[in-house]
Amino acid sequence: MSRVGKNPVKVPSGVTVHTVNDNLVVKGKLGELSLPLSSNTSVVFENDEITVTPLSEDKFARMMWGTMRNRIANMVTGVSTGFSQNLEILGVGYRAQVQGQNLVLQLGYSHDIVYPIPVGITIVSEKPTAITVKGIDKQVVGAVVAKIKSYRPPEPYKGKGIRKEGEYVRRKEGKKK
């Protein structure tokens, strides 16, 4: 039995949930998200709670049970409060700034890296060494953060690079004489 899937998803006030053509549509104050429903699970909305149940006892249906429940919970959280992740940039001369719909990164290369900001994502650079990525879709926010980190991942000798706020980078000892 799925420990995650058996918990119902509480729907806060101001969020509406309905199904349209095998898609679950969630609307809130921050926007609207839709999710194609799995044919192996059934989704029931009643009393401000969404419950997901598997339609059979095969392995795939049980896997989709917890997955669908968490994806629905992420949608409800996204349209009501949203998601954000903070990035830190460490390194001499490393900085970031937002110019229009682009994030311009200076990361020690011979050229600036221009990253076009996707639709539905807000990137704010309060300081030249701090970036905040905000959005309503948790999966897209995580993908944007992973792409930005891939331009200069943290290296283990000096710790330079882009990392998530609070991320621990295991440091290595350098050469000895």
N, C-alpha and C positions, 0 to 999 in steps of 0.2 A: 504494500500500500504506500502511495506517495505521501511523504510527510509534508511536502510543499503543496501538492495539488488538493489535498483535502481541506485546506484553509480557505474560507471564502474571501473574496476581495471586497472590502468596504468602499462604497462609492460616496464621496463627500457631497455636500450640498453645492449646487451650481454646476455639477457635472451630469450630463445626460448620456445615456447608453441605449443604443438600439441596433438591430441587425438589418442589413440591406443586402440581398442577394449573396448569402453566405459570407458576408463581411460584417465584422463587429465595428461599429462606428462610435467613437467616444468624443464628445464635445465638451469643452470647458472654457474658462476665461482666457486661456493662453492660445487656444487653437483647437484643431480637430485632427484626430488620428484614426486610421482604419486598419484592421487586421483581418486577413482571410482566415476563416475558421477551419480547423482541421476536421476531416471527415471521421476521425477516430474518437472525437470527444464531443460532448454536448455542453452547451453553455446556457445557463438559466439565470435571468435577472429578475429578482424579486426582493422586496423589502430593503431596498438600497444595498443589496449584496449581490455579487456575481459568484455563482458556483460553477465549477467545471467538473464534469464526471467523465470517465472513460466509457466508451460504448461496448468494449469487449475486454477480455483479460489477457490479450496477447501482449508481447513485450513492447511493440511499437506504440500501441494505444496507451500503455502505462507511461512510456517516456513522454509522449505528447501531452499527457495529463498535467504534469508539473510544468512543462514548458509553456503551454498555453496559459496556465494560471499566472505564471510570472510575467509573461508578455502583456497580459491584460492589466495586471497590477502596475507595470511600468507605464502603460498608456494612461491609466487613471491618474497616477502621480504626475506624469508629464504635463497633461492638460490642466491640472489644478495648481501645481507648484513649479514644475519645470525641473531641469537637471543642469548642473554646472560642475565643471572641473577646472581646477587651477593648475597652471604650469609655471615652473621656475626656470629661468635661464641663468646658468652659471658659466662664467668664462670672461676673460678680459676682452672687451670690445664686442661681446655678444649682446645683441639687443633686438627688440621687436617693436613695430609700430603698425597701427591700422591706418591705411590710406584708402578711403572710399570703401570699395567692396573687396579689397585685397589686404592680406597680412604680409608685411614686408619684414623678412628676417635677415639679420646680419649675423652669420654664425662662423666667421673665420674663413670663409671661402673667398675666392677672388671675385665673386659676384654676389649680389643680393638674391635671396630666394623670395619669389613672389607667389604666395598661396592664395588663390581665389576663394573667398568665403562662400560656402554652399548656402543655398536658399533654406531658410528656417533656422539658421545658426547665427548667433551673435557672438562676436569676439571683441573683447575689451582689453586694452593694454593700459592699465593704470600707471605702471612704471615701465621703463624700458626693459626690465628684467622679469616682468610678471605678465602672464596672459590668463584671461578667464574666458572659457568657452561655455556658452549657455545655449540651451535649446529645449524643445519639448519631447524629442525622440531620443531615448537613452542610447540606442544603438548608433545613431548618427553622431551624437556627441562623442561617444567613445571612439568611433572611426576617425573623426576629425582630430581628436587628441593623439591617436596613434600615428596618424599621418604627419602631424607637426613634430612629434617626437622622433620620427624616423629620419628627419633631416639632419639631426645631430644628437644621437642617443648618448646618454651619459657614459663616459669612459671611466674605467676603474682606477687609473693611476692618479689623475689630478681631480677627477670628479666633474670635469667640464661637460657641458651639454644641456639638453632640455630634459627636465624630469617633472613628474607630477609632484604637487605639493605634499611634503611628508614622505616621499618615496626614499627608501634607503638604498644607497648604492654601495656595494661591498668594495672596499678599497684594497688595492694590491700594493705591495712594497716594490719600490723601483730597484734598479740595478745597484749592486754594492761594489765598492772598490776592492 
